[in-house]
Amino acid sequence: MSTIDSEPLSFASACEIRSLGDGTFTADLRQEWAIGRHPHGGFLLALVAKAGIRALFEAGEPPSEPLAVSAEFLHALALGPVLLRAEVRKVGRRATVVAVSMEQRGRSCVEARVTAGRLPLRPPVWNDVPALPVEPPAGAIALAGRTAEGLFHLAKGCDVRIDPATAGYLAGRRDDPPRLRLWVRPRHGEPDPYFLLLAGDLNPPVVFNLGGTGWAPTVQLTTLVRTRPHPGWLRIQVDCRAVHEGWFDSDAVVVDSHGRLVCQARQLALAPLP
């Protein structure tokens, strides 16, 4: 399969993995799920989650879904084929843990842990979420084409809108708070738990509002999937608590069209210089 020039695939199709047996799988990193030359971190998280859940299925475990995925990004990946190795580390009644590594050209590039189980189905007992409109406001800006990070290829597979009131960097401001509000939905189909792993890392780096531009590589990313999303737009708010000597944190909260908290993501990343 070509990873560069073929027709864009839906998110579900692009996330397909092929089993080689014994807990190993192959997948393709495609350009439409990348930013510039870099495969998207949330998309990589979805792939390792797929590998972990598939490994459990092949081991004869009951059907499960990703509850939490935590990953360290060791080396930069290139577009093209990757090898995934999954090893079941613990089998439990409510939570099972699978270690997954993603390899390319003979070295491990991503090391992850997938905690699997059954996602809650009942309404939450308590739910504290940002007050965001269900749909993007009229002035929301579609993220597409060239951005401060490079070419936003993800616009081929999902519709992403950003609230310009929170994105001062788009207007040339350099002192807005590091907070962003966005809306996203896949262009084909509806969001599922794996798409939530993408959504939790979909925003431009919040430090752009402080004057930085360019690539902001993620070093560690942990995402919690809280429940299955309802169809429609996903609402995202991203906040930063501190920027220290080039390091910054980024906390994303994802809310579905019914106002339920469906995903939380926290990452540690390196900030581009102003």
Summary of the structure (lengths in Angstrom):
residues: 274
radius of gyration: 17.8
end to end distance: 39.3
largest distance: 54.7
contacts: 940
relative contact order: 0.16
helix: 18%
strand: 40%
